[in-house]
Amino acid sequence: MAHNYDVVILGGGTGGYVAAIRAAQLGLKTAIVERERLGGTCLHKGCIPSKALLRSAEVYRLANETAADYGVEVAGVTLQFDKVQARKQAIVEQLSQGVMALMKKGKIDVYNGTGRILGPSIFSPMPGTISVEMSDGSENEMLVPTNVVIATGSKPRSMAGLPVDGKHVLNSDHALQLEALPKSMLIVGGGVIGIEWASMLCDFGVEVTVIEYGSAILPTEDADVIKEVTKQLEKRGVRIVTDARIDTETFKIENDNVFISANVREQAETFVAEKLLLCVGREANTQGIGLENTEIEVENGFIQVNDSYQTKESHMYAIGDVIGGLQLAHVASHEGICAIEHIATGKTEKLDALAVPKCVYSHPEVASIGLTERAAKEQGFTLKVGKFPFKAIGKALVNGDAEGFIKIVADEETNDVLGIHMVGSHVTDLIGEASLAKLLDATPWEIGQAIHPHPSLNEGIAEAALAVDSRAIHF
């Protein structure tokens, strides 16, 4: 039996289920096909579980290292990692139930199975009918949509020569399911995922080495931010090795330890640890979904779309990690809404990558939006820059964590804000103001004129904005 829909969404991750909710709000008959659980990578294998672990690691570090600084004497601090994992899973389950409730509220049909796009058939003269192989083994369902949204997400990228076995060589999916912490960990890749894991494991007392191919960790961040994060991680005991080209032929497992060598600035060095965590990016889930039955174009592993998220098949859209770009949950959600708006109204809203806030939930946290100072110079802007340290903010001192700063990069000619970069405690919460400032095309003067509460960390944003024109009050 065939079921007709206005929209069928392949993938129930953050992009997919948000798109489904918006479609239902606009009166479109909607279905989601998801082979695992609604919420996708973000909820089950990424954003939420990793941040839950990061929070437990932070509490453990505070209890061990800094509680006495607050006049709180703590004795006999122990880590019960099974309870850490249980707390993580409870949060995931609560949010998972919430997503399912949203589907019920929106009267969105959910098919638990693997969807595959069919070519022209008896169901439709155009490609796009979805055959769903149901997870419960029941007969395949045929969904006949007017429009399709592909939101199949991504998976951890592998690396030739490093066999991921889930025991000695892990990806981020495996790491989230660790039953016990290793004594030591090699992390290959110093991007966002690698640095978050380095910070977390360090706080849990694991000996961590980060091996990065490039000249610096977090390569898309501002140079001042990179320097600060590197300094703070190294101060806490994380070893960071950059300009390192791994020789996978040297990889071996002996005595339950991983051995691998790398060429580090023309010098060979061997690294040893109990486990190796591979954090070298993510690749799109494009296999096995029937793209070969369509005219949809795939380049470098990613589905190609126009500004409205349409593929070459104009009634078929793609969003989120599967199209590349900024592989962030909030980007996928925004793209999903934009795609549905185009389906319903014909309105095109192109995502401005420079208006997307980016966060790293390590210690210290990193948050940024817009151009780095270097990128702005390379684009020919004449700059003025304001920078304000958290050590001059009363609330940061009260909180007991005053390392880091807020930096604002502005165009000297137009006074437009080009980029805002933060590193320090709670900056992933502060970046929302910067995001609004970018949306409203605010100037540093306008940000500085807004009254910020005292004492608060937000004062640092105002002071950094004033510092752009050498008007900072408290520094």
C-alpha positions as CSV (number, residue, x, y, z in Angstrom):
1,M,0.0,0.0,0.0
2,A,1.3,3.5,-0.9
3,H,1.0,6.5,1.4
4,N,0.9,10.0,0.0
5,Y,2.6,12.9,1.6
6,D,3.4,16.5,0.9
7,V,6.8,16.0,2.4
8,V,8.9,13.0,3.3
9,I,12.1,13.5,5.2
10,L,14.9,11.0,5.1
11,G,16.6,11.2,8.5
12,G,15.2,12.1,11.9
13,G,18.2,14.0,13.2
14,T,18.3,17.6,14.3
15,G,17.8,18.9,10.8
16,G,15.2,16.3,9.8
17,Y,12.9,16.5,12.8
18,V,13.0,20.3,12.9
19,A,12.1,20.4,9.2
20,A,9.2,18.1,9.9
21,I,7.9,20.3,12.7
22,R,8.0,23.4,10.5
23,A,6.3,21.5,7.7
24,A,3.5,20.4,10.0
25,Q,3.1,24.0,11.3
26,L,2.6,25.1,7.7
27,G,-0.1,22.5,7.2
28,L,1.9,20.0,5.1
29,K,1.2,16.3,5.5
30,T,4.6,15.1,6.7
31,A,6.5,11.9,7.4
32,I,10.0,11.1,8.7
33,V,11.9,7.9,7.9
34,E,14.6,7.1,10.5
35,R,16.5,3.8,10.8
36,E,17.7,4.3,14.3
37,R,16.2,6.8,16.8
38,L,14.8,10.3,16.4
39,G,17.3,13.0,17.3
40,G,20.1,11.5,15.2
41,T,23.8,12.0,15.8
42,C,23.4,15.2,17.8
43,L,21.2,13.7,20.4
44,H,22.5,10.2,20.6
45,K,26.2,10.3,19.4
46,G,27.3,13.8,19.5
47,C,26.3,17.2,21.0
48,I,24.2,16.1,24.0
49,P,26.0,13.0,25.3
50,S,29.5,14.6,24.8
51,K,28.4,17.7,26.7
52,A,27.0,15.7,29.5
53,L,30.3,13.9,29.8
54,L,32.2,17.3,29.6
55,R,30.0,18.6,32.5
56,S,30.8,15.6,34.7
57,A,34.5,16.0,33.9
58,E,34.3,19.7,34.8
59,V,32.7,18.9,38.2
60,Y,35.3,16.3,38.9
61,R,38.1,18.8,38.1
62,L,36.6,21.5,40.3
63,A,36.2,19.2,43.2
64,N,39.8,18.0,42.9
65,E,41.6,21.1,42.0
66,T,39.7,24.3,42.9
67,A,37.1,23.6,45.6
68,A,39.6,24.7,48.3
69,D,39.9,28.1,46.5
70,Y,36.3,28.7,47.3
71,G,36.8,27.8,51.0
72,V,35.2,24.4,50.5
73,E,37.3,21.5,51.8
74,V,36.6,18.3,49.9
75,A,38.1,15.0,50.9
76,G,38.0,11.6,49.3
77,V,36.8,12.7,45.9
78,T,36.2,9.6,43.7
79,L,35.0,9.2,40.1
80,Q,32.3,6.6,39.5
81,F,32.4,6.5,35.7
82,D,29.4,4.1,35.5
83,K,27.3,6.8,37.1
84,V,28.8,9.4,34.7
85,Q,27.6,7.3,31.8
86,A,24.2,6.7,33.5
87,R,23.6,10.4,33.9
88,K,24.5,11.0,30.3
89,Q,22.1,8.4,29.1
90,A,19.3,9.7,31.3
91,I,19.6,13.1,29.7
92,V,19.6,11.6,26.2
93,E,16.5,9.5,27.0
94,Q,14.6,12.5,28.4
95,L,15.3,14.5,25.3
96,S,14.5,11.6,23.0
97,Q,11.1,11.2,24.6
98,G,10.6,14.9,24.1
99,V,11.3,14.7,20.4
100,M,8.8,11.8,20.0
101,A,6.2,13.9,21.8
102,L,6.8,16.7,19.3
103,M,6.2,14.3,16.5
104,K,2.9,13.2,18.1
105,K,1.9,16.8,18.7
106,G,2.6,17.7,15.1
107,K,0.8,14.6,13.7
108,I,3.9,13.7,11.9
109,D,4.1,10.0,10.8
110,V,7.4,8.3,11.8
111,Y,8.6,5.2,9.9
112,N,11.3,3.3,11.7
113,G,13.3,1.8,9.0
114,T,15.8,2.4,6.1
115,G,14.5,4.6,3.3
116,R,15.6,4.3,-0.2
117,I,14.7,6.7,-3.1
118,L,13.2,4.9,-6.1
119,G,13.3,6.0,-9.7
120,P,10.2,6.6,-11.9
121,S,7.8,3.8,-11.1
122,I,4.1,2.8,-11.0
123,F,3.8,5.1,-8.0
124,S,5.1,8.2,-9.7
125,P,6.5,9.3,-13.1
126,M,9.3,11.1,-11.3
127,P,12.0,9.7,-9.0
128,G,11.3,10.3,-5.3
129,T,9.0,7.5,-4.1
130,I,10.5,6.2,-0.8
131,S,10.7,2.5,-0.2
132,V,11.0,1.9,3.6
133,E,12.5,-1.4,4.8
134,M,10.9,-1.5,8.2
135,S,13.1,-2.2,11.2
136,D,10.6,-4.6,12.7
137,G,10.8,-6.9,9.6
138,S,7.3,-6.1,8.4
139,E,6.5,-5.5,4.8
140,N,8.1,-2.6,3.1
141,E,6.1,0.7,3.1
142,M,5.9,2.9,0.0
143,L,5.7,6.6,0.6
144,V,4.8,8.8,-2.3
145,P,5.8,12.4,-1.5
146,T,5.4,15.6,-3.5
147,N,8.7,16.7,-2.0
148,V,11.6,14.9,-0.4
149,V,14.1,16.4,2.1
150,I,17.3,14.3,2.5
151,A,18.7,14.8,6.0
152,T,20.7,11.6,6.4
153,G,23.6,13.3,8.3
154,S,27.2,12.1,8.6
155,K,29.4,9.5,10.4
156,P,32.9,9.7,11.7
157,R,35.6,9.7,9.0
158,S,38.1,6.8,9.0
159,M,41.7,6.9,8.1
160,A,43.5,4.4,5.9
161,G,45.9,2.3,7.8
162,L,44.2,2.8,11.2
163,P,41.7,0.0,11.7
164,V,38.9,1.2,13.9
165,D,38.0,-1.7,16.1
166,G,36.1,0.0,19.0
167,K,38.6,-1.5,21.5
168,H,42.1,-0.1,20.8
169,V,41.3,2.4,18.0
170,L,38.1,4.4,18.6
171,N,36.0,7.0,16.8
172,S,33.8,9.4,18.7
173,D,30.8,7.0,18.7
174,H,32.9,4.3,20.5
175,A,34.4,6.8,22.9
176,L,30.9,7.9,24.1
177,Q,30.2,4.3,25.2
178,L,33.4,3.6,27.1
179,E,32.7,1.5,30.2
180,A,36.0,2.5,31.9
181,L,38.5,5.3,31.3
182,P,42.0,4.4,29.9
183,K,45.1,5.6,31.6
184,S,46.3,7.2,28.4
185,M,44.8,8.3,25.1
186,L,46.3,9.4,21.7
187,I,43.9,11.7,19.9
188,V,44.5,12.0,16.2
189,G,43.1,15.3,15.0
190,G,43.1,18.7,16.8
191,G,39.8,20.1,15.5
192,V,36.7,20.7,17.6
193,I,35.9,17.1,18.3
194,G,39.5,16.2,19.2
195,I,39.9,19.2,21.5
196,E,36.7,18.6,23.3
197,W,37.7,15.0,24.0
198,A,41.2,16.1,25.0
199,S,39.8,18.5,27.6
200,M,37.3,16.1,28.9
201,L,39.7,13.2,29.3
202,C,42.3,15.4,30.9
203,D,39.8,16.5,33.5
204,F,39.0,12.8,34.1
205,G,42.6,12.2,34.8
206,V,43.6,10.5,31.6
207,E,47.1,11.2,30.1
208,V,46.3,12.9,26.7
209,T,48.4,13.5,23.6
210,V,46.8,15.4,20.7
211,I,48.5,14.7,17.3
212,E,47.6,17.4,14.7
213,Y,48.6,17.4,11.0
214,G,48.3,21.1,10.7
215,S,50.4,23.9,12.3
216,A,47.8,24.6,15.0
217,I,44.8,23.1,16.7
218,L,41.3,24.6,16.0
219,P,42.5,25.9,12.6
220,T,39.4,27.9,11.8
221,E,39.5,30.0,15.0
222,D,41.2,33.3,15.5
223,A,45.0,33.1,16.1
224,D,44.7,34.7,19.6
225,V,42.1,32.2,20.6
226,I,44.2,29.3,19.4
227,K,47.1,30.5,21.4
228,E,45.1,30.8,24.5
229,V,43.4,27.4,24.2
230,T,46.8,25.8,23.5
231,K,48.4,27.5,26.6
232,Q,45.6,26.5,28.9
233,L,45.4,22.8,27.7
234,E,49.1,22.4,28.0
235,K,49.1,24.0,31.5
236,R,46.6,21.2,32.5
237,G,48.9,18.5,31.2
238,V,47.6,17.9,27.6
239,R,50.5,17.4,25.2
240,I,49.8,19.0,21.8
241,V,51.9,17.9,18.9
242,T,51.4,19.9,15.7
243,D,52.9,19.6,12.2
244,A,52.8,15.9,12.7
245,R,52.4,13.5,9.7
246,I,51.4,10.1,11.0
247,D,53.0,7.0,9.4
248,T,50.2,4.5,9.5
249,E,52.6,1.7,8.5
250,T,54.1,1.9,12.0
251,F,50.8,1.3,13.7
252,K,50.7,-1.8,15.9
253,I,49.2,-3.1,19.1
254,E,51.4,-4.7,21.7
255,N,50.8,-5.6,25.3
256,D,47.3,-4.0,25.0
257,N,48.9,-0.6,24.0
258,V,48.7,1.2,20.7
259,F,52.0,2.3,19.1
260,I,52.3,4.7,16.2
261,S,55.0,6.9,14.8
262,A,54.8,10.4,13.2
263,N,57.1,12.7,11.4
264,V,57.1,15.8,13.6
265,R,58.9,18.7,11.9
266,E,61.1,16.3,10.1
267,Q,61.9,14.3,13.2
268,A,60.5,10.8,13.7
269,E,58.7,10.2,17.0
270,T,56.9,7.2,18.4
271,F,53.7,7.6,20.5
272,V,52.3,5.0,22.9
273,A,48.9,4.9,24.7
274,E,46.3,2.5,25.9
275,K,43.9,3.7,23.2
276,L,43.8,5.9,20.1
277,L,40.8,8.2,19.3
278,L,40.4,9.1,15.7
279,C,39.0,12.6,15.3
280,V,39.6,13.5,11.6
281,G,36.2,14.9,10.6
282,R,33.0,13.4,9.4
283,E,31.7,12.1,6.0
284,A,28.2,12.3,4.6
285,N,25.8,9.4,4.7
286,T,25.0,9.2,1.0
287,Q,25.4,5.5,0.4
288,G,22.4,3.1,0.2
289,I,19.7,5.8,0.0
290,G,19.0,5.5,-3.8
291,L,20.8,8.6,-5.1
292,E,21.8,6.6,-8.2
293,N,18.1,6.5,-9.1
294,T,18.0,10.3,-9.4
295,E,19.8,13.1,-11.2
296,I,21.1,14.3,-7.8
297,E,24.8,15.4,-8.0
298,V,27.4,14.4,-5.5
299,E,30.8,16.1,-5.3
300,N,33.6,15.2,-2.9
301,G,31.1,13.0,-1.1
302,F,28.5,15.8,-0.5
303,I,25.1,16.3,-2.2
304,Q,25.1,19.5,-4.2
305,V,22.2,22.0,-3.6
306,N,21.3,25.6,-4.7
307,D,20.6,28.5,-2.3
308,S,17.1,27.1,-1.6
309,Y,18.6,23.6,-0.7
310,Q,17.1,22.1,-3.9
311,T,19.1,19.3,-5.6
312,K,19.2,18.9,-9.3
313,E,15.8,17.2,-8.9
314,S,13.9,20.3,-8.0
315,H,11.3,18.5,-5.9
316,M,14.1,16.9,-3.8
317,Y,16.0,18.9,-1.2
318,A,19.0,18.2,1.0
319,I,20.1,19.8,4.3
320,G,22.6,19.4,7.1
321,D,25.9,17.4,7.2
322,V,25.0,15.6,4.0
323,I,25.6,18.8,2.0
324,G,28.9,19.7,3.7
325,G,29.6,23.2,4.8
326,L,29.4,24.0,8.5
327,Q,28.5,20.6,10.0
328,L,26.7,21.9,13.1
329,A,23.3,20.9,14.5
330,H,22.0,24.5,14.6
331,V,23.0,24.9,10.9
332,A,21.1,21.7,10.0
333,S,18.0,23.0,11.8
334,H,18.2,26.3,10.1
335,E,18.6,24.8,6.7
336,G,15.7,22.4,7.3
337,I,13.4,25.4,8.1
338,C,14.7,27.2,5.0
339,A,14.0,24.2,2.8
340,I,10.5,23.8,4.1
341,E,9.8,27.5,3.7
342,H,10.8,27.2,0.1
343,I,8.6,24.2,-0.4
344,A,5.6,26.0,1.1
345,T,6.1,29.5,-0.1
346,G,8.8,29.6,-2.7
347,K,10.8,32.0,-0.5
348,T,14.6,31.6,-0.6
349,E,16.7,32.4,2.4
350,K,20.4,31.7,1.8
351,L,22.4,30.8,4.9
352,D,25.2,33.3,5.6
353,A,28.0,31.3,7.0
354,L,29.5,34.4,8.7
355,A,26.3,34.8,10.7
356,V,26.6,31.3,12.2
357,P,27.9,31.1,15.8
358,K,30.5,28.3,16.4
359,C,31.3,26.8,19.8
360,V,33.9,24.5,21.3
361,Y,32.8,23.1,24.7
362,S,36.3,22.4,26.0
363,H,37.9,24.0,29.0
364,P,38.4,26.8,28.2
365,E,35.3,27.2,26.0
366,V,35.6,28.9,22.6
367,A,32.8,30.7,20.8
368,S,33.0,32.8,17.6
369,I,31.1,34.3,14.8
370,G,32.2,36.1,11.6
371,L,35.7,36.7,10.3
372,T,38.9,36.1,12.2
373,E,41.4,39.0,12.3
374,R,43.6,37.2,9.7
375,A,40.7,36.4,7.3
376,A,39.5,40.0,7.5
377,K,42.9,41.3,6.6
378,E,43.2,38.8,3.8
379,Q,39.9,40.1,2.4
380,G,41.3,43.7,2.3
381,F,39.5,45.2,5.3
382,T,41.2,48.0,7.3
383,L,40.6,46.9,10.8
384,K,40.2,48.2,14.3
385,V,40.2,45.6,17.1
386,G,39.0,45.6,20.7
387,K,40.1,43.0,23.2
388,F,39.0,42.7,26.8
389,P,40.3,40.2,29.4
390,F,38.0,38.3,31.8
391,K,40.4,39.1,34.6
392,A,39.0,42.6,34.6
393,I,35.4,41.4,35.0
394,G,34.2,41.0,38.6
395,K,31.8,38.1,37.9
396,A,34.7,36.1,36.3
397,L,36.7,36.6,39.4
398,V,33.7,35.6,41.6
399,N,33.3,32.5,39.5
400,G,36.9,31.6,40.0
401,D,37.8,31.3,36.3
402,A,39.1,34.6,34.9
403,E,41.3,33.3,32.1
404,G,40.6,34.3,28.5
405,F,39.1,37.3,26.7
406,I,36.6,38.7,24.3
407,K,37.8,40.1,21.0
408,I,35.9,42.2,18.5
409,V,37.1,42.8,14.9
410,A,35.5,45.8,13.1
411,D,35.8,47.5,9.8
412,E,37.5,50.9,10.3
413,E,35.8,52.4,7.3
414,T,32.2,51.4,7.9
415,N,32.4,50.6,11.7
416,D,30.6,47.3,11.0
417,V,31.4,44.3,13.2
418,L,33.2,41.7,11.2
419,G,33.9,39.1,13.8
420,I,33.5,38.4,17.5
421,H,35.8,35.8,19.2
422,M,35.7,34.6,22.8
423,V,37.7,32.2,24.9
424,G,37.0,31.5,28.5
425,S,34.4,30.2,30.9
426,H,30.7,30.2,29.7
427,V,31.5,31.9,26.4
428,T,29.3,29.4,24.6
429,D,26.4,31.0,26.4
430,L,27.6,34.6,25.8
431,I,27.9,34.1,22.0
432,G,24.1,34.6,21.6
433,E,24.5,38.3,22.0
434,A,27.2,38.4,19.3
435,S,24.9,36.4,17.0
436,L,22.1,38.9,17.5
437,A,24.6,41.8,16.9
438,K,25.6,40.2,13.6
439,L,22.0,39.7,12.5
440,L,21.2,43.3,13.2
441,D,24.5,44.5,11.7
442,A,25.4,46.3,14.9
443,T,28.4,48.5,15.3
444,P,30.8,48.3,18.2
445,W,29.4,51.6,19.5
446,E,25.8,50.2,19.6
447,I,27.0,47.1,21.5
448,G,28.9,49.3,23.9
449,Q,25.9,51.6,24.4
450,A,23.6,48.8,25.4
451,I,23.3,48.6,29.2
452,H,24.8,45.4,30.5
453,P,24.0,44.1,34.0
454,H,26.7,44.2,36.7
455,P,28.2,41.9,37.8
456,S,27.9,39.7,34.8
457,L,30.2,38.1,32.2
458,N,28.2,40.0,29.6
459,E,30.0,43.1,30.6
460,G,33.0,41.8,28.8
461,I,31.2,42.1,25.5
462,A,30.4,45.7,26.1
463,E,33.9,46.5,27.2
464,A,35.4,44.8,24.2
465,A,33.1,46.8,22.0
466,L,34.2,50.0,23.7
467,A,37.8,48.9,23.4
468,V,37.5,48.9,19.6
469,D,37.6,52.7,19.8
470,S,39.9,52.8,22.9
471,R,37.0,53.6,25.2
472,A,37.0,50.5,27.5
473,I,36.3,51.6,31.1
474,H,37.8,48.9,33.2
475,F,41.0,48.1,31.4
